[in-house]
């Protein structure tokens, strides 16, 4: 859906079409300021030699029209990874922790951009 939503989950418009300056104002106020704060927090924590950022989200139990991934299997939790910052063994530990607590887990699916397989893992 992008950094600035323009439609609701069924595709209807959320608001009027934004001008480039309106879009930039929203990005500056919310998106970029959030990332500056996150970058600063990681830099502060990294002074201790390491920092762990866990990127995960829950998923709606039913398919939404805007989702590119229309497979019917819906995980309870999606863990986001990337090939540069996420050691495979760390991702495996996070996934196993959720599974041991009875959750179904997917990696980079369905609301994330796929970096590696988005296989749904059973609990």
N, CA, C and O atoms as a GROMACS GRO file, in nm:
protein
  492
    1UNK      N    1   0.082  -0.119   0.000
    1UNK     CA    2   0.000   0.000   0.000
    1UNK      C    3   0.087   0.126   0.000
    1UNK      O    4   0.037   0.237  -0.019
    2UNK      N    5   0.217   0.107   0.021
    2UNK     CA    6   0.307   0.220   0.013
    2UNK      C    7   0.318   0.298   0.143
    2UNK      O    8   0.249   0.269   0.241
    3UNK      N    9   0.403   0.397   0.141
    3UNK     CA   10   0.427   0.478   0.261
    3UNK      C   11   0.314   0.575   0.288
    3UNK      O   12   0.289   0.611   0.403
    4UNK      N   13   0.244   0.618   0.184
    4UNK     CA   14   0.130   0.709   0.199
    4UNK      C   15   0.009   0.641   0.136
    4UNK      O   16   0.000   0.630   0.014
    5UNK      N   17  -0.081   0.595   0.219
    5UNK     CA   18  -0.199   0.524   0.168
    5UNK      C   19  -0.288   0.621   0.090
    5UNK      O   20  -0.311   0.734   0.132
    6UNK      N   21  -0.335   0.573  -0.024
    6UNK     CA   22  -0.426   0.653  -0.105
    6UNK      C   23  -0.563   0.587  -0.121
    6UNK      O   24  -0.659   0.650  -0.166
    7UNK      N   25  -0.571   0.457  -0.082
    7UNK     CA   26  -0.699   0.386  -0.091
    7UNK      C   27  -0.714   0.295   0.030
    7UNK      O   28  -0.616   0.261   0.097
    8UNK      N   29  -0.838   0.255   0.055
    8UNK     CA   30  -0.864   0.162   0.164
    8UNK      C   31  -0.850   0.019   0.112
    8UNK      O   32  -0.824   0.000  -0.007
    9UNK      N   33  -0.866  -0.079   0.198
    9UNK     CA   34  -0.834  -0.217   0.161
    9UNK      C   35  -0.918  -0.273   0.046
    9UNK      O   36  -0.876  -0.368  -0.019
   10UNK      N   37  -1.035  -0.217   0.021
   10UNK     CA   38  -1.115  -0.268  -0.091
   10UNK      C   39  -1.091  -0.190  -0.220
   10UNK      O   40  -1.157  -0.215  -0.321
   11UNK      N   41  -0.995  -0.097  -0.217
   11UNK     CA   42  -0.958  -0.023  -0.337
   11UNK      C   43  -1.023   0.113  -0.353
   11UNK      O   44  -0.981   0.191  -0.438
   12UNK      N   45  -1.124   0.143  -0.271
   12UNK     CA   46  -1.187   0.275  -0.280
   12UNK      C   47  -1.091   0.383  -0.230
   12UNK      O   48  -1.008   0.356  -0.143
   13UNK      N   49  -1.102   0.503  -0.285
   13UNK     CA   50  -1.012   0.611  -0.243
   13UNK      C   51  -1.025   0.643  -0.095
   13UNK      O   52  -1.135   0.646  -0.040
   14UNK      N   53  -0.912   0.668  -0.032
   14UNK     CA   54  -0.909   0.708   0.108
   14UNK      C   55  -0.925   0.859   0.121
   14UNK      O   56  -0.985   0.908   0.217
   15UNK      N   57  -0.871   0.930   0.026
   15UNK     CA   58  -0.868   1.076   0.030
   15UNK      C   59  -0.858   1.130  -0.112
   15UNK      O   60  -0.854   1.054  -0.208
   16UNK      N   61  -0.856   1.260  -0.122
   16UNK     CA   62  -0.838   1.322  -0.254
   16UNK      C   63  -0.697   1.289  -0.305
   16UNK      O   64  -0.608   1.255  -0.227
   17UNK      N   65  -0.680   1.300  -0.434
   17UNK     CA   66  -0.546   1.277  -0.491
   17UNK      C   67  -0.450   1.381  -0.434
   17UNK      O   68  -0.477   1.501  -0.439
   18UNK      N   69  -0.338   1.334  -0.381
   18UNK     CA   70  -0.243   1.423  -0.318
   18UNK      C   71  -0.156   1.492  -0.422
   18UNK      O   72  -0.117   1.434  -0.523
   19UNK      N   73  -0.126   1.617  -0.394
   19UNK     CA   74  -0.028   1.686  -0.476
   19UNK      C   75   0.110   1.636  -0.433
   19UNK      O   76   0.123   1.582  -0.324
   20UNK      N   77   0.212   1.654  -0.515
   20UNK     CA   78   0.346   1.614  -0.474
   20UNK      C   79   0.389   1.680  -0.343
   20UNK      O   80   0.456   1.617  -0.261
   21UNK      N   81   0.353   1.805  -0.321
   21UNK     CA   82   0.393   1.872  -0.196
   21UNK      C   83   0.318   1.817  -0.076
   21UNK      O   84   0.375   1.808   0.032
   22UNK      N   85   0.191   1.779  -0.092
   22UNK     CA   86   0.116   1.717   0.019
   22UNK      C   87   0.177   1.581   0.055
   22UNK      O   88   0.193   1.548   0.172
   23UNK      N   89   0.209   1.504  -0.049
   23UNK     CA   90   0.271   1.373  -0.025
   23UNK      C   91   0.405   1.390   0.046
   23UNK      O   92   0.434   1.318   0.142
   24UNK      N   93   0.486   1.483   0.000
   24UNK     CA   94   0.616   1.507   0.062
   24UNK      C   95   0.601   1.551   0.207
   24UNK      O   96   0.680   1.510   0.292
   25UNK      N   97   0.501   1.633   0.236
   25UNK     CA   98   0.478   1.677   0.374
   25UNK      C   99   0.443   1.558   0.464
   25UNK      O  100   0.493   1.550   0.577
   26UNK      N  101   0.361   1.468   0.417
   26UNK     CA  102   0.328   1.348   0.495
   26UNK      C  103   0.450   1.260   0.515
   26UNK      O  104   0.474   1.211   0.626
   27UNK      N  105   0.528   1.239   0.409
   27UNK     CA  106   0.650   1.159   0.421
   27UNK      C  107   0.747   1.221   0.521
   27UNK      O  108   0.805   1.150   0.604
   28UNK      N  109   0.764   1.351   0.515
   28UNK     CA  110   0.857   1.420   0.607
   28UNK      C  111   0.808   1.411   0.751
   28UNK      O  112   0.887   1.386   0.842
   29UNK      N  113   0.680   1.431   0.772
   29UNK     CA  114   0.626   1.435   0.908
   29UNK      C  115   0.622   1.298   0.975
   29UNK      O  116   0.644   1.288   1.096
   30UNK      N  117   0.595   1.194   0.899
   30UNK     CA  118   0.574   1.063   0.961
   30UNK      C  119   0.678   0.960   0.920
   30UNK      O  120   0.746   0.902   1.005
   31UNK      N  121   0.692   0.935   0.791
   31UNK     CA  122   0.779   0.827   0.743
   31UNK      C  123   0.926   0.857   0.769
   31UNK      O  124   0.995   0.778   0.834
   32UNK      N  125   0.973   0.968   0.720
   32UNK     CA  126   1.116   0.999   0.735
   32UNK      C  127   1.153   1.025   0.880
   32UNK      O  128   1.259   0.982   0.926
   33UNK      N  129   1.067   1.095   0.954
   33UNK     CA  130   1.099   1.122   1.095
   33UNK      C  131   1.104   0.992   1.176
   33UNK      O  132   1.187   0.979   1.266
   34UNK      N  133   1.018   0.897   1.144
   34UNK     CA  134   1.022   0.766   1.212
   34UNK      C  135   1.154   0.696   1.183
   34UNK      O  136   1.217   0.641   1.274
   35UNK      N  137   1.196   0.698   1.057
   35UNK     CA  138   1.321   0.629   1.022
   35UNK      C  139   1.444   0.697   1.080
   35UNK      O  140   1.541   0.630   1.112
   36UNK      N  141   1.440   0.828   1.094
   36UNK     CA  142   1.550   0.898   1.161
   36UNK      C  143   1.556   0.855   1.307
   36UNK      O  144   1.664   0.827   1.359
   37UNK      N  145   1.441   0.850   1.374
   37UNK     CA  146   1.438   0.807   1.514
   37UNK      C  147   1.483   0.663   1.529
   37UNK      O  148   1.556   0.631   1.623
   38UNK      N  149   1.442   0.575   1.439
   38UNK     CA  150   1.483   0.434   1.445
   38UNK      C  151   1.633   0.422   1.420
   38UNK      O  152   1.701   0.349   1.492
   39UNK      N  153   1.684   0.492   1.322
   39UNK     CA  154   1.828   0.491   1.294
   39UNK      C  155   1.908   0.540   1.414
   39UNK      O  156   2.011   0.482   1.449
   40UNK      N  157   1.860   0.647   1.478
   40UNK     CA  158   1.928   0.699   1.598
   40UNK      C  159   1.925   0.597   1.712
   40UNK      O  160   2.025   0.580   1.781
   41UNK      N  161   1.812   0.531   1.731
   41UNK     CA  162   1.801   0.431   1.838
   41UNK      C  163   1.895   0.314   1.813
   41UNK      O  164   1.959   0.264   1.906
   42UNK      N  165   1.905   0.269   1.688
   42UNK     CA  166   1.996   0.160   1.655
   42UNK      C  167   2.141   0.204   1.676
   42UNK      O  168   2.222   0.127   1.729
   43UNK      N  169   2.175   0.326   1.637
   43UNK     CA  170   2.311   0.376   1.657
   43UNK      C  171   2.345   0.382   1.806
   43UNK      O  172   2.456   0.346   1.846
   44UNK      N  173   2.250   0.427   1.887
   44UNK     CA  174   2.273   0.433   2.032
   44UNK      C  175   2.293   0.293   2.089
   44UNK      O  176   2.386   0.271   2.166
   45UNK      N  177   2.208   0.200   2.052
   45UNK     CA  178   2.219   0.063   2.102
   45UNK      C  179   2.345  -0.004   2.052
   45UNK      O  180   2.404  -0.086   2.123
   46UNK      N  181   2.389   0.029   1.931
   46UNK     CA  182   2.507  -0.034   1.873
   46UNK      C  183   2.635   0.002   1.946
   46UNK      O  184   2.737  -0.065   1.931
   47UNK      N  185   2.632   0.107   2.025
   47UNK     CA  186   2.750   0.142   2.106
   47UNK      C  187   2.786   0.030   2.203
   47UNK      O  188   2.898   0.024   2.253
   48UNK      N  189   2.690  -0.056   2.230
   48UNK     CA  190   2.712  -0.169   2.320
   48UNK      C  191   2.760  -0.292   2.243
   48UNK      O  192   2.773  -0.400   2.301
   49UNK      N  193   2.788  -0.276   2.114
   49UNK     CA  194   2.843  -0.385   2.035
   49UNK      C  195   2.744  -0.461   1.951
   49UNK      O  196   2.783  -0.537   1.862
   50UNK      N  197   2.616  -0.444   1.976
   50UNK     CA  198   2.515  -0.513   1.897
   50UNK      C  199   2.379  -0.448   1.916
   50UNK      O  200   2.356  -0.376   2.013
   51UNK      N  201   2.291  -0.476   1.824
   51UNK     CA  202   2.155  -0.425   1.831
   51UNK      C  203   2.065  -0.523   1.756
   51UNK      O  204   2.100  -0.571   1.649
   52UNK      N  205   1.951  -0.552   1.812
   52UNK     CA  206   1.855  -0.643   1.750
   52UNK      C  207   1.725  -0.568   1.723
   52UNK      O  208   1.664  -0.514   1.816
   53UNK      N  209   1.684  -0.564   1.598
   53UNK     CA  210   1.556  -0.508   1.559
   53UNK      C  211   1.473  -0.624   1.507
   53UNK      O  212   1.513  -0.690   1.412
   54UNK      N  213   1.359  -0.650   1.568
   54UNK     CA  214   1.271  -0.758   1.524
   54UNK      C  215   1.157  -0.696   1.445
   54UNK      O  216   1.080  -0.615   1.497
   55UNK      N  217   1.146  -0.734   1.319
   55UNK     CA  218   1.045  -0.682   1.228
   55UNK      C  219   0.940  -0.790   1.208
   55UNK      O  220   0.964  -0.889   1.139
   56UNK      N  221   0.823  -0.772   1.270
   56UNK     CA  222   0.715  -0.868   1.247
   56UNK      C  223   0.581  -0.796   1.258
   56UNK      O  224   0.570  -0.689   1.316
   57UNK      N  225   0.482  -0.859   1.202
   57UNK     CA  226   0.346  -0.805   1.208
   57UNK      C  227   0.248  -0.921   1.201
   57UNK      O  228   0.280  -1.029   1.153
   58UNK      N  229   0.128  -0.895   1.251
   58UNK     CA  230   0.022  -0.993   1.237
   58UNK      C  231  -0.043  -0.974   1.101
   58UNK      O  232  -0.017  -0.875   1.032
   59UNK      N  233  -0.128  -1.068   1.064
   59UNK     CA  234  -0.192  -1.063   0.932
   59UNK      C  235  -0.342  -1.076   0.950
   59UNK      O  236  -0.388  -1.145   1.041
   60UNK      N  237  -0.420  -1.011   0.863
   60UNK     CA  238  -0.564  -1.032   0.869
   60UNK      C  239  -0.596  -1.178   0.840
   60UNK      O  240  -0.523  -1.244   0.766
   61UNK      N  241  -0.702  -1.229   0.899
   61UNK     CA  242  -0.735  -1.371   0.881
   61UNK      C  243  -0.796  -1.400   0.744
   61UNK      O  244  -0.808  -1.515   0.705
   62UNK      N  245  -0.835  -1.296   0.672
   62UNK     CA  246  -0.893  -1.316   0.538
   62UNK      C  247  -0.816  -1.232   0.436
   62UNK      O  248  -0.753  -1.132   0.471
   63UNK      N  249  -0.822  -1.276   0.312
   63UNK     CA  250  -0.753  -1.206   0.204
   63UNK      C  251  -0.813  -1.067   0.183
   63UNK      O  252  -0.935  -1.049   0.190
   64UNK      N  253  -0.727  -0.972   0.158
   64UNK     CA  254  -0.773  -0.837   0.125
   64UNK      C  255  -0.745  -0.812  -0.023
   64UNK      O  256  -0.643  -0.858  -0.076
   65UNK      N  257  -0.833  -0.741  -0.091
   65UNK     CA  258  -0.821  -0.726  -0.237
   65UNK      C  259  -0.690  -0.666  -0.284
   65UNK      O  260  -0.644  -0.700  -0.394
   66UNK      N  261  -0.627  -0.579  -0.207
   66UNK     CA  262  -0.505  -0.512  -0.252
   66UNK      C  263  -0.381  -0.598  -0.239
   66UNK      O  264  -0.276  -0.563  -0.294
   67UNK      N  265  -0.389  -0.711  -0.168
   67UNK     CA  266  -0.271  -0.794  -0.146
   67UNK      C  267  -0.229  -0.863  -0.275
   67UNK      O  268  -0.311  -0.926  -0.342
   68UNK      N  269  -0.101  -0.852  -0.307
   68UNK     CA  270  -0.050  -0.919  -0.426
   68UNK      C  271  -0.048  -1.070  -0.406
   68UNK      O  272  -0.071  -1.145  -0.501
   69UNK      N  273  -0.023  -1.114  -0.284
   69UNK     CA  274  -0.019  -1.257  -0.251
   69UNK      C  275  -0.160  -1.300  -0.213
   69UNK      O  276  -0.208  -1.267  -0.104
   70UNK      N  277  -0.227  -1.372  -0.301
   70UNK     CA  278  -0.365  -1.413  -0.277
   70UNK      C  279  -0.377  -1.560  -0.235
   70UNK      O  280  -0.486  -1.618  -0.244
   71UNK      N  281  -0.265  -1.620  -0.189
   71UNK     CA  282  -0.275  -1.757  -0.140
   71UNK      C  283  -0.364  -1.759  -0.016
   71UNK      O  284  -0.357  -1.668   0.066
   72UNK      N  285  -0.448  -1.862  -0.001
   72UNK     CA  286  -0.544  -1.863   0.111
   72UNK      C  287  -0.481  -1.890   0.248
   72UNK      O  288  -0.542  -1.855   0.349
   73UNK      N  289  -0.363  -1.952   0.255
   73UNK     CA  290  -0.302  -1.978   0.384
   73UNK      C  291  -0.261  -1.845   0.448
   73UNK      O  292  -0.191  -1.765   0.386
   74UNK      N  293  -0.305  -1.823   0.570
   74UNK     CA  294  -0.277  -1.698   0.639
   74UNK      C  295  -0.200  -1.726   0.767
   74UNK      O  296  -0.254  -1.790   0.858
   75UNK      N  297  -0.076  -1.682   0.777
   75UNK     CA  298  -0.001  -1.704   0.901
   75UNK      C  299  -0.051  -1.613   1.012
   75UNK      O  300  -0.113  -1.510   0.986
   76UNK      N  301  -0.025  -1.652   1.136
   76UNK     CA  302  -0.056  -1.564   1.249
   76UNK      C  303   0.040  -1.446   1.253
   76UNK      O  304   0.001  -1.333   1.284
   77UNK      N  305   0.166  -1.472   1.220
   77UNK     CA  306   0.271  -1.371   1.230
   77UNK      C  307   0.361  -1.380   1.108
   77UNK      O  308   0.393  -1.489   1.060
   78UNK      N  309   0.401  -1.264   1.057
   78UNK     CA  310   0.498  -1.258   0.948
   78UNK      C  311   0.625  -1.195   1.003
   78UNK      O  312   0.621  -1.087   1.062
   79UNK      N  313   0.736  -1.262   0.984
   79UNK     CA  314   0.868  -1.212   1.026
   79UNK      C  315   0.938  -1.157   0.903
   79UNK      O  316   0.953  -1.226   0.802
   80UNK      N  317   0.980  -1.032   0.911
   80UNK     CA  318   1.050  -0.969   0.800
   80UNK      C  319   1.201  -0.984   0.813
   80UNK      O  320   1.257  -0.963   0.920
   81UNK      N  321   1.265  -1.022   0.705
   81UNK     CA  322   1.410  -1.038   0.704
   81UNK      C  323   1.468  -0.969   0.581
   81UNK      O  324   1.394  -0.930   0.490
   82UNK      N  325   1.597  -0.953   0.580
   82UNK     CA  326   1.664  -0.913   0.458
   82UNK      C  327   1.800  -0.982   0.454
   82UNK      O  328   1.856  -1.016   0.558
   83UNK      N  329   1.854  -1.002   0.334
   83UNK     CA  330   1.975  -1.083   0.321
   83UNK      C  331   2.101  -1.015   0.376
   83UNK      O  332   2.201  -1.083   0.399
   84UNK      N  333   2.098  -0.887   0.398
   84UNK     CA  334   2.216  -0.816   0.447
   84UNK      C  335   2.221  -0.814   0.600
   84UNK      O  336   2.327  -0.837   0.659
   85UNK      N  337   2.107  -0.788   0.664
   85UNK     CA  338   2.106  -0.765   0.809
   85UNK      C  339   2.056  -0.883   0.892
   85UNK      O  340   2.063  -0.878   1.015
   86UNK      N  341   2.006  -0.988   0.829
   86UNK     CA  342   1.943  -1.096   0.905
   86UNK      C  343   2.019  -1.227   0.889
   86UNK      O  344   2.005  -1.293   0.786
   87UNK      N  345   2.099  -1.265   0.988
   87UNK     CA  346   2.161  -1.398   0.981
   87UNK      C  347   2.052  -1.506   0.983
   87UNK      O  348   1.957  -1.496   1.060
   88UNK      N  349   2.067  -1.606   0.900
   88UNK     CA  350   1.966  -1.712   0.890
   88UNK      C  351   1.940  -1.778   1.025
   88UNK      O  352   1.826  -1.809   1.057
   89UNK      N  353   2.046  -1.799   1.104
   89UNK     CA  354   2.026  -1.865   1.233
   89UNK      C  355   1.943  -1.780   1.328
   89UNK      O  356   1.869  -1.834   1.410
   90UNK      N  357   1.953  -1.647   1.320
   90UNK     CA  358   1.871  -1.559   1.404
   90UNK      C  359   1.726  -1.566   1.360
   90UNK      O  360   1.636  -1.577   1.443
   91UNK      N  361   1.702  -1.558   1.229
   91UNK     CA  362   1.565  -1.570   1.178
   91UNK      C  363   1.506  -1.704   1.220
   91UNK      O  364   1.390  -1.709   1.262
   92UNK      N  365   1.582  -1.812   1.211
   92UNK     CA  366   1.533  -1.944   1.251
   92UNK      C  367   1.494  -1.948   1.399
   92UNK      O  368   1.394  -2.009   1.435
   93UNK      N  369   1.572  -1.882   1.484
   93UNK     CA  370   1.540  -1.879   1.628
   93UNK      C  371   1.412  -1.802   1.655
   93UNK      O  372   1.330  -1.845   1.737
   94UNK      N  373   1.393  -1.689   1.589
   94UNK     CA  374   1.271  -1.610   1.607
   94UNK      C  375   1.150  -1.691   1.560
   94UNK      O  376   1.048  -1.697   1.629
   95UNK      N  377   1.161  -1.752   1.443
   95UNK     CA  378   1.052  -1.833   1.388
   95UNK      C  379   1.019  -1.948   1.482
   95UNK      O  380   0.902  -1.973   1.511
   96UNK      N  381   1.121  -2.018   1.530
   96UNK     CA  382   1.098  -2.132   1.619
   96UNK      C  383   1.034  -2.086   1.751
   96UNK      O  384   0.950  -2.157   1.806
   97UNK      N  385   1.072  -1.969   1.801
   97UNK     CA  386   1.010  -1.917   1.923
   97UNK      C  387   0.861  -1.896   1.906
   97UNK      O  388   0.783  -1.933   1.995
   98UNK      N  389   0.820  -1.839   1.795
   98UNK     CA  390   0.676  -1.823   1.769
   98UNK      C  391   0.609  -1.958   1.753
   98UNK      O  392   0.501  -1.981   1.807
   99UNK      N  393   0.672  -2.049   1.678
   99UNK     CA  394   0.613  -2.182   1.656
   99UNK      C  395   0.594  -2.257   1.786
   99UNK      O  396   0.491  -2.322   1.807
  100UNK      N  397   0.692  -2.249   1.875
  100UNK     CA  398   0.682  -2.318   2.004
  100UNK      C  399   0.568  -2.264   2.089
  100UNK      O  400   0.520  -2.332   2.180
  101UNK      N  401   0.524  -2.144   2.060
  101UNK     CA  402   0.411  -2.085   2.130
  101UNK      C  403   0.279  -2.101   2.054
  101UNK      O  404   0.180  -2.036   2.087
  102UNK      N  405   0.280  -2.188   1.953
  102UNK     CA  406   0.156  -2.224   1.884
  102UNK      C  407   0.116  -2.138   1.766
  102UNK      O  408   0.006  -2.153   1.714
  103UNK      N  409   0.202  -2.047   1.724
  103UNK     CA  410   0.168  -1.959   1.611
  103UNK      C  411   0.216  -2.019   1.479
  103UNK      O  412   0.319  -2.086   1.473
  104UNK      N  413   0.139  -1.993   1.372
  104UNK     CA  414   0.189  -2.020   1.239
  104UNK      C  415   0.268  -1.897   1.197
  104UNK      O  416   0.232  -1.784   1.230
  105UNK      N  417   0.376  -1.921   1.125
  105UNK     CA  418   0.469  -1.813   1.093
  105UNK      C  419   0.503  -1.817   0.945
  105UNK      O  420   0.517  -1.923   0.886
  106UNK      N  421   0.515  -1.698   0.886
  106UNK     CA  422   0.564  -1.685   0.750
  106UNK      C  423   0.682  -1.589   0.753
  106UNK      O  424   0.696  -1.508   0.844
  107UNK      N  425   0.766  -1.600   0.653
  107UNK     CA  426   0.880  -1.511   0.640
  107UNK      C  427   0.857  -1.423   0.517
  107UNK      O  428   0.841  -1.473   0.406
  108UNK      N  429   0.856  -1.292   0.539
  108UNK     CA  430   0.839  -1.195   0.431
  108UNK      C  431   0.712  -1.218   0.350
  108UNK      O  432   0.711  -1.204   0.227
  109UNK      N  433   0.606  -1.251   0.418
  109UNK     CA  434   0.480  -1.279   0.352
  109UNK      C  435   0.366  -1.251   0.448
  109UNK      O  436   0.389  -1.267   0.568
  110UNK      N  437   0.249  -1.214   0.410
  110UNK     CA  438   0.208  -1.172   0.277
  110UNK      C  439   0.219  -1.022   0.256
  110UNK      O  440   0.205  -0.974   0.143
  111UNK      N  441   0.242  -0.946   0.362
  111UNK     CA  442   0.240  -0.801   0.348
  111UNK      C  443   0.379  -0.742   0.331
  111UNK      O  444   0.393  -0.620   0.323
  112UNK      N  445   0.483  -0.827   0.324
  112UNK     CA  446   0.620  -0.779   0.306
  112UNK      C  447   0.663  -0.803   0.162
  112UNK      O  448   0.606  -0.889   0.094
  113UNK      N  449   0.760  -0.731   0.116
  113UNK     CA  450   0.821  -0.761  -0.012
  113UNK      C  451   0.902  -0.888   0.007
  113UNK      O  452   0.981  -0.898   0.101
  114UNK      N  453   0.884  -0.985  -0.080
  114UNK     CA  454   0.953  -1.113  -0.063
  114UNK      C  455   1.102  -1.099  -0.089
  114UNK      O  456   1.144  -1.045  -0.192
  115UNK      N  457   1.181  -1.149   0.004
  115UNK     CA  458   1.326  -1.154  -0.011
  115UNK      C  459   1.369  -1.299  -0.020
  115UNK      O  460   1.455  -1.334  -0.101
  116UNK      N  461   1.308  -1.383   0.062
  116UNK     CA  462   1.330  -1.526   0.049
  116UNK      C  463   1.193  -1.592   0.054
  116UNK      O  464   1.093  -1.523   0.070
  117UNK      N  465   1.187  -1.720   0.042
  117UNK     CA  466   1.061  -1.792   0.033
  117UNK      C  467   0.964  -1.750   0.142
  117UNK      O  468   1.003  -1.732   0.257
  118UNK      N  469   0.839  -1.734   0.106
  118UNK     CA  470   0.736  -1.696   0.202
  118UNK      C  471   0.657  -1.815   0.251
  118UNK      O  472   0.537  -1.804   0.276
  119UNK      N  473   0.721  -1.927   0.266
  119UNK     CA  474   0.652  -2.048   0.308
  119UNK      C  475   0.588  -2.031   0.445
  119UNK      O  476   0.649  -1.977   0.537
  120UNK      N  477   0.463  -2.077   0.458
  120UNK     CA  478   0.397  -2.076   0.587
  120UNK      C  479   0.443  -2.197   0.665
  120UNK      O  480   0.437  -2.310   0.616
  121UNK      N  481   0.488  -2.174   0.785
  121UNK     CA  482   0.538  -2.282   0.870
  121UNK      C  483   0.432  -2.318   0.973
  121UNK      O  484   0.383  -2.229   1.042
  122UNK      N  485   0.395  -2.446   0.986
  122UNK     CA  486   0.292  -2.484   1.083
  122UNK      C  487   0.344  -2.472   1.226
  122UNK      O  488   0.465  -2.472   1.248
  123UNK      N  489   0.251  -2.462   1.322
  123UNK     CA  490   0.296  -2.453   1.463
  123UNK      C  491   0.362  -2.581   1.510
  123UNK      O  492   0.405  -2.590   1.624
   0.00000   0.00000   0.00000
